[in-house]
Structures are given as C-alpha cells and as structure tokens.
Amino acid sequence: MTDAQFNAFYSADARPLAIVLGTNEIASAVAVQLTKAACAVIMSHDPFPPVIRRAMSFHDALFGDPAVVEAMCGERAESAIEVAGILSRPRHIAVTPLHLTDLLAIRSPFALIDARMQKHRVTPDYRGLARVTVGLGPNFVVGANCDIAIETKPIRSGAIVADGATASADGQARLLGGVGRERFAYSDRAGLWHTPVEIGMRVFKGFVLGHLDGAAVRAPIDGVLRGVVRDATCIPAGVKLLEVDPRGRKAKWTGVDERGRGVAEAVVAAVRMAMEKNSAMRPTRGALVH
C-alpha cells in the first residue's frame, strides 16, 4: 500500500466508513448506494444463510471472481492493508471474510448495517460499536438492538420502523411474475451442495440443477435461473438453494432490483440523518452527497 492510499483511508478527513454485514443482494445494494453517497464501504461475509442471487451481489468476490454491480467493483480483502488499498480506488468496495471484531480494529465505522437477513437467529445488539447502527429485516427492535430498523418484507420494503417497534417477517415470498414460494428450491437436509449450472440459463421444471448430499435437486418451475448457491458449499437444512424467474424475456438476474434499491435508499437516508445530527462530523469530505 502506498503512502497516498494509507493517508486516504486513515486521515481525519477520510470518507466516513460504513461496515455492511452480509454479502447478499440486499447488502450489496446498500453497499452500492453508500459508495455513491461518498462512504467507504466494507462488506463482511457471513455463511448463513447461503447467498443465491450471486449475480446481483458482490458475494463471488470472496472467491476471486469478478463482482460488479451498477459499475461498482467488489474486491476481496484479507487484511487491513488490503482493505485500505481497495477503498483508496474509486468505485471499489472491500469484500472480506474478516469478522466484525477484526474490522473494528482497522478503523472506527460511522455506520454499521446488519444486512444478513437472518430470520431465525438471535440478533446481537451492536449499538455503541458505530455512531449509527441499522438493522435490516426481521428481529430488529429500535432502542433494543439497533438505532434504526428498516423493513425488507415486500409489502413494506424500505420503510423505517418506529421507535420501540420490531421489523417483522411474515414468511411470505414476494410475488415474481405471479409466482411466490413455488419458484424456490429448499434444502431438505444438511450437506455438501454441488451444481454445474450458471445463473441466467433457461431451465425447465424437473430438470436436475444440482445435488445436495448426493440427492438430486430439480427446477421447481420453468423459467430463467435467477439465483443458485455456489458450487461446493456446505448447506444447512431449510434454506434456499436456488430461484427460478418465471417472467421469460422480462427475467432479471443481475444488477439491483426494485426491492434492493428501496431498502438501500432508506439506509442512505437514515445514515445521512445521523450525520446531520452529529455536530462533530466534518462538512467536507466526511459528508454524504445528495
């Protein structure tokens, strides 16, 4: 890392740092919007739940593959030096397997956003680890385990939750081309997942798309493969393995979709409000652009 890169990341007037937990498509949409709004963004991977919409996310950067979303480039970082080097380049986002405790030692973040979308796990209280903590999706309670909570379920996606309220999950998959839960294939057991297929290919109901613990997993409907867990991933029981988009020529499997954009814009608005309330924040490079 050059002296210029070091100074760009660690100087007093450096861009405000945002840490995003998760590498799924919602986390990636948030990372894109925060980067556009002049934040330096680090994404921290969590293996649960597995990421399926990989062409709409920066997840594959963890494996050294190209990961570009809306002209933003995700790049793997394994150390503080690599993080600083990546974030010194325009339109770059650091994607890392480093845990939150490791990242907090690099530089204190202004914003910490939990975008892991973990419906059935205990949600830690991250308040105090950053000047503003934002929880996306179920199990976040304003004033209990986050400063700001934002809904991600389809009917209220992007809505900011009131103080003391809980962001909820109704267990209903949003409709896509008139199809809900039926467009997904789920793991009926834990095991090692293998698949030879690529996102974006045309598939037909019943076609074998992979094997979990040796058992065949078939396409649930006709359509275009919108998402699939990466090959050679260890999978727990009861999670999504793949998704088929039934919309034919209108199918979308890359970029940021409407839901992701709405949630991401709400996050940027929430972080901007927190910055405006923080009198110690510099009004130059440290301010979010509008």
C-alpha positions in Angstrom: 0.0 0.0 0.0 1.4 3.4 -0.9 1.6 6.4 1.5 -1.2 8.1 -0.5 -3.5 5.1 -0.1 -2.7 5.0 3.6 -3.5 8.7 4.1 -6.7 8.5 2.0 -8.1 5.8 4.3 -6.8 6.9 7.7 -6.7 10.7 7.5 -9.0 12.8 9.6 -11.0 14.0 6.6 -11.3 10.5 5.1 -14.6 9.3 3.8 -16.9 8.1 6.5 -16.6 4.3 6.9 -19.6 2.0 6.7 -19.4 -1.7 7.6 -22.1 -3.9 6.0 -22.7 -7.3 7.4 -23.7 -9.8 4.7 -22.8 -10.2 1.0 -26.3 -11.0 -0.4 -28.1 -8.9 -2.9 -29.7 -6.5 -0.3 -26.4 -6.0 1.4 -24.8 -5.3 -2.0 -27.5 -2.8 -3.0 -26.8 -1.0 0.3 -23.1 -1.0 -0.4 -23.6 0.4 -3.9 -25.8 3.3 -2.6 -23.5 4.1 0.3 -20.5 4.2 -2.1 -22.4 6.5 -4.4 -23.1 8.7 -1.4 -19.3 9.1 -0.7 -18.9 6.5 2.0 -16.0 3.9 2.1 -17.7 0.5 2.4 -16.5 -2.8 3.8 -18.7 -5.9 3.4 -18.2 -8.7 5.9 -19.3 -12.2 4.8 -21.5 -14.4 7.0 -22.1 -18.0 5.8 -25.7 -18.1 6.9 -28.0 -18.1 5.0 -26.2 -19.0 1.8 -26.3 -16.4 -1.0 -28.3 -17.4 -4.0 -28.7 -14.2 -6.1 -24.9 -14.0 -6.7 -25.1 -12.1 -10.0 -26.9 -9.3 -8.1 -24.3 -9.2 -5.4 -20.6 -8.9 -4.5 -20.6 -12.3 -3.0 -18.4 -14.0 -5.6 -15.6 -11.5 -5.0 -14.8 -13.7 -1.9 -13.7 -16.4 -4.3 -11.6 -14.2 -6.6 -14.3 -13.9 -9.3 -15.4 -10.7 -11.0 -18.1 -9.0 -9.0 -19.5 -5.8 -10.5 -22.9 -4.3 -9.6 -24.0 -1.0 -11.1 -20.4 -0.1 -12.2 -19.2 -0.7 -8.6 -16.4 -3.3 -8.2 -16.2 -5.6 -5.2 -12.8 -7.0 -4.4 -11.6 -9.5 -1.8 -9.6 -8.2 1.2 -7.9 -10.3 3.7 -6.1 -7.7 5.8 -6.3 -4.1 6.9 -3.7 -3.1 4.3 -5.7 -4.8 1.5 -8.9 -3.1 2.8 -7.2 0.4 2.7 -5.8 -0.3 -0.7 -9.1 -1.3 -2.2 -11.0 1.6 -0.7 -8.4 4.1 -2.0 -9.6 3.3 -5.5 -12.8 5.0 -6.9 -16.0 2.9 -7.1 -14.4 0.0 -5.2 -15.9 -1.9 -2.3 -13.9 -4.2 0.0 -15.5 -7.7 0.5 -13.9 -9.7 3.2 -14.2 -12.9 5.3 -12.8 -10.9 8.3 -15.1 -10.8 11.3 -16.6 -7.7 12.7 -14.2 -7.6 15.6 -11.3 -7.6 13.1 -12.8 -4.8 11.1 -13.5 -2.6 14.2 -9.8 -2.8 14.9 -9.0 -1.3 11.5 -10.9 1.9 11.9 -14.0 3.0 13.8 -17.0 3.0 11.5 -19.6 5.8 11.3 -22.3 3.3 10.3 -22.8 -0.4 10.9 -25.5 -2.1 8.8 -26.6 -5.6 9.5 -28.0 -6.9 6.2 -27.6 -10.6 6.8 -31.3 -11.2 6.7 -31.2 -13.9 9.4 -34.9 -14.7 10.1 -34.4 -17.4 12.7 -31.2 -16.5 14.6 -30.6 -14.3 17.6 -29.9 -10.7 16.6 -26.9 -9.2 18.5 -27.0 -5.7 20.0 -24.4 -3.7 18.0 -25.3 -0.3 19.4 -22.3 1.6 20.5 -20.0 0.0 18.0 -20.7 2.7 15.5 -22.3 6.2 15.6 -25.3 4.7 14.0 -26.4 1.1 13.7 -29.0 0.0 11.2 -30.8 -3.4 11.2 -32.4 -4.7 8.0 -35.3 -7.2 8.2 -36.7 -9.3 10.9 -35.9 -9.3 14.7 -34.5 -5.8 14.9 -36.0 -3.6 17.6 -35.2 0.2 17.7 -33.7 1.1 21.0 -33.1 -2.6 21.9 -30.6 -3.9 19.4 -30.2 -1.1 16.8 -30.6 2.6 16.4 -32.7 2.4 13.2 -34.6 -0.6 11.7 -35.7 -0.9 8.1 -38.3 -3.3 6.8 -37.4 -5.7 4.0 -40.5 -7.7 3.6 -42.2 -7.0 0.2 -45.2 -5.0 1.3 -43.3 -2.5 3.4 -39.8 -2.8 1.9 -37.7 0.3 2.7 -40.0 1.6 5.5 -38.2 2.9 8.6 -39.5 1.2 11.7 -40.8 3.4 14.6 -39.1 3.6 17.9 -39.7 0.5 20.0 -41.2 -1.4 17.1 -39.9 -4.6 15.6 -39.1 -5.2 11.9 -41.2 -8.3 11.1 -41.2 -11.3 8.8 -44.5 -12.7 7.5 -42.9 -15.8 6.0 -44.4 -15.0 2.6 -42.2 -14.8 -0.5 -42.9 -11.8 -2.7 -44.6 -12.5 -6.0 -42.4 -12.5 -9.1 -44.3 -13.0 -12.3 -47.2 -14.1 -10.2 -45.2 -16.8 -8.5 -44.2 -16.9 -4.8 -42.5 -19.6 -2.8 -43.0 -22.1 -5.6 -40.1 -20.6 -7.6 -37.6 -21.6 -4.9 -35.9 -25.0 -4.2 -35.1 -25.5 -0.5 -32.6 -27.8 1.3 -34.4 -30.7 2.9 -31.2 -31.8 4.7 -27.7 -30.5 5.6 -25.0 -31.5 3.2 -22.5 -30.5 0.6 -24.0 -28.8 -2.5 -22.8 -29.4 -6.0 -24.1 -27.8 -9.1 -22.8 -27.3 -12.7 -25.3 -24.7 -13.7 -24.8 -21.0 -14.2 -27.2 -18.1 -13.2 -29.1 -16.8 -16.3 -29.6 -20.1 -18.0 -33.0 -21.3 -19.2 -34.3 -24.2 -17.2 -37.4 -26.4 -17.2 -39.5 -27.9 -14.4 -38.0 -31.2 -13.2 -34.5 -30.5 -14.7 -31.7 -31.6 -12.3 -29.9 -28.4 -11.3 -27.6 -29.9 -8.6 -27.1 -32.4 -5.9 -27.3 -31.9 -2.1 -25.6 -34.7 -0.1 -26.0 -36.8 -3.2 -29.7 -36.2 -3.7 -30.9 -34.6 -6.9 -32.4 -31.1 -6.7 -34.7 -30.2 -9.6 -36.0 -27.0 -11.1 -39.4 -26.2 -9.4 -40.8 -24.4 -12.4 -40.0 -23.3 -16.0 -38.0 -20.1 -16.3 -34.6 -18.5 -16.0 -32.2 -19.4 -13.2 -32.2 -16.2 -11.1 -30.0 -17.5 -8.3 -28.2 -20.6 -7.1 -25.9 -21.3 -4.2 -22.3 -21.5 -5.3 -20.9 -25.0 -6.1 -19.1 -26.9 -3.3 -20.9 -25.0 -0.4 -21.8 -26.7 2.8 -25.5 -26.2 3.3 -27.7 -26.3 6.4 -31.2 -27.7 6.3 -34.2 -25.5 5.5 -32.5 -22.8 3.4 -33.0 -21.6 -0.2 -30.8 -23.4 -2.7 -32.0 -21.8 -5.9 -34.6 -19.5 -7.5 -36.2 -19.6 -10.9 -37.6 -16.4 -12.5 -40.8 -17.3 -14.4 -41.0 -14.0 -16.4 -39.4 -15.2 -19.6 -37.8 -12.3 -21.5 -38.6 -9.9 -18.6 -36.5 -12.1 -16.2 -33.8 -10.2 -14.3 -30.9 -11.8 -12.5 -28.2 -9.0 -12.5 -27.9 -5.5 -11.0 -30.1 -4.0 -8.3 -33.8 -4.7 -8.3 -36.6 -2.5 -7.0 -36.7 -4.1 -3.6 -32.9 -3.7 -3.1 -32.9 -0.2 -4.3 -35.8 0.8 -1.9 -34.0 -0.7 1.1 -30.7 0.8 0.1 -32.1 4.3 -0.4 -33.7 4.1 3.1 -30.3 3.1 4.6 -28.6 6.1 3.0 -31.3 8.4 4.2 -31.0 7.1 7.7 -27.2 7.4 7.7 -27.5 10.9 6.3 -29.9 12.0 9.1 -27.5 10.6 11.7 -24.6 12.5 10.1 -26.6 15.7 10.1 -27.3 15.3 13.8 -23.6 14.7 14.6 -22.1 18.1 15.1 -18.6 16.6 15.2 -18.8 15.4 11.6 -16.8 17.5 9.2 -18.9 19.1 6.4 -16.4 18.5 3.7 -15.3 15.0 2.5 -17.0 13.5 5.5 -20.5 14.4 4.4 -22.8 12.2 2.3 -23.5 13.6 -1.1 -27.1 14.2 -2.1 
